[in-house]
């Protein structure tokens, strides 16, 4: 079960997410209550008055970043040719979303990798195990 926290219950309508930022743009979700726990631990946001929207996701066309090796391969394949960061537009054309699992362990290895630190600091902004959906058609139930 995946969860998206918002001020009110959300209704899913088909939407095109424009990819033009440092991190991917889409419907962000966490597995279980990890986002709520992270917000409480860091003081980022008080979610006591938020609604927990529940989703099931068909993961067959969602890319999974679960090891430092898959992160390196992903970064090499989707980096912009002459600048830092990821070409999220290209990623969103090929996949319905991206899943970041095993975040804490990957972050430890990330901090030892000079190439990733220099060119892909966007990954440090992911914060927790989470999923960003670009194409809501992969949501099987909500």
C-alpha positions as CSV (number, residue, x, y, z in Angstrom):
1,X,0.0,0.0,0.0
2,X,1.3,3.4,-1.0
3,X,0.3,6.7,0.7
4,X,0.1,10.3,-0.4
5,X,-0.5,12.9,2.3
6,X,-2.5,16.0,1.4
7,X,-4.6,18.6,3.1
8,X,-7.8,17.0,1.7
9,X,-8.8,13.8,0.0
10,X,-7.5,13.9,-3.6
11,X,-9.3,12.7,-6.6
12,X,-7.2,11.2,-9.4
13,X,-7.7,12.8,-12.8
14,X,-5.4,12.3,-15.7
15,X,-2.7,14.9,-15.6
16,X,0.4,15.6,-17.5
17,X,3.3,16.3,-15.2
18,X,5.8,18.7,-16.7
19,X,9.4,17.6,-16.0
20,X,11.5,20.7,-15.6
21,X,13.0,20.5,-12.1
22,X,15.8,19.2,-10.0
23,X,13.7,16.2,-8.9
24,X,11.0,14.4,-10.8
25,X,7.5,15.9,-10.9
26,X,4.6,13.7,-10.2
27,X,2.4,12.2,-7.6
28,X,4.7,11.4,-4.7
29,X,4.0,8.5,-2.4
30,X,5.6,6.7,0.5
31,X,5.3,3.1,1.5
32,X,3.5,2.7,4.8
33,X,3.9,5.7,7.1
34,X,7.5,6.5,6.3
35,X,6.8,10.1,5.1
36,X,4.8,10.9,8.2
37,X,7.6,9.5,10.4
38,X,10.2,11.5,8.5
39,X,8.2,14.7,8.9
40,X,7.8,14.1,12.6
41,X,11.5,13.3,13.1
42,X,12.7,16.3,11.2
43,X,10.0,18.8,12.1
44,X,9.4,19.4,8.4
45,X,5.6,19.3,8.5
46,X,2.9,18.5,11.0
47,X,0.7,15.9,9.2
48,X,-1.9,15.5,12.0
49,X,-4.5,17.4,10.0
50,X,-3.6,15.8,6.7
51,X,-5.5,13.1,4.9
52,X,-3.7,9.8,4.1
53,X,-4.7,8.9,0.5
54,X,-4.1,5.2,-0.2
55,X,-3.0,3.7,-3.5
56,X,-2.1,0.4,-5.1
57,X,0.4,0.8,-7.9
58,X,1.1,-1.5,-10.9
59,X,4.9,-1.5,-10.7
60,X,5.6,-3.3,-14.0
61,X,6.6,-0.1,-15.8
62,X,8.0,1.8,-12.7
63,X,11.8,1.9,-12.6
64,X,13.2,0.8,-9.3
65,X,16.4,2.3,-7.8
66,X,17.3,-0.1,-5.1
67,X,21.1,-0.3,-5.1
68,X,24.0,2.1,-5.6
69,X,24.7,0.2,-8.9
70,X,21.1,0.8,-10.2
71,X,21.5,4.5,-9.2
72,X,24.8,4.8,-11.1
73,X,23.4,3.1,-14.2
74,X,20.3,5.3,-14.0
75,X,22.3,8.5,-13.7
76,X,24.6,7.6,-16.6
77,X,21.7,6.7,-18.8
78,X,19.5,9.7,-18.1
79,X,21.9,12.5,-17.3
80,X,21.8,15.6,-19.4
81,X,24.6,15.6,-21.9
82,X,26.3,18.8,-21.0
83,X,25.0,19.6,-17.5
84,X,24.3,18.2,-14.1
85,X,21.1,16.4,-13.2
86,X,18.6,14.0,-14.8
87,X,16.6,14.4,-17.9
88,X,13.3,13.7,-16.1
89,X,11.3,14.4,-19.4
90,X,13.1,11.4,-21.0
91,X,12.5,9.2,-17.9
92,X,8.8,10.1,-17.8
93,X,8.4,9.2,-21.5
94,X,9.8,5.7,-20.9
95,X,8.4,4.9,-17.4
96,X,5.1,5.4,-15.5
97,X,7.1,6.4,-12.4
98,X,10.3,5.9,-10.4
99,X,10.6,4.0,-7.1
100,X,13.4,4.8,-4.6
101,X,13.8,1.9,-2.3
102,X,16.7,1.0,0.2
103,X,17.3,4.8,0.4
104,X,19.3,4.9,3.6
105,X,21.8,2.3,2.5
106,X,22.2,3.8,-0.9
107,X,22.7,7.2,0.6
108,X,25.7,5.9,2.7
109,X,27.3,4.6,-0.5
110,X,26.4,7.7,-2.4
111,X,28.3,9.9,0.1
112,X,31.5,8.0,-0.8
113,X,31.1,8.4,-4.6
114,X,32.7,11.6,-5.9
115,X,31.0,11.4,-9.3
116,X,27.5,11.1,-7.8
117,X,28.2,13.9,-5.3
118,X,29.4,16.3,-8.0
119,X,26.8,15.5,-10.6
120,X,23.7,14.1,-8.9
121,X,23.0,15.8,-5.6
122,X,19.3,15.7,-6.5
123,X,19.3,12.2,-5.0
124,X,19.9,13.6,-1.5
125,X,16.6,15.4,-1.7
126,X,14.6,12.2,-2.0
127,X,14.8,11.8,1.9
128,X,13.0,8.4,2.2
129,X,12.0,5.3,0.4
130,X,9.3,6.8,-1.9
131,X,7.8,6.6,-5.4
132,X,7.0,9.3,-7.9
133,X,4.3,8.5,-10.4
134,X,4.3,10.3,-13.8
135,X,1.5,8.3,-15.4
136,X,-1.5,7.8,-13.1
137,X,-2.8,5.0,-15.3
138,X,-0.5,2.7,-13.3
139,X,-2.6,3.3,-10.2
140,X,-4.8,0.2,-9.9
141,X,-6.9,1.2,-6.9
142,X,-7.3,4.3,-4.7
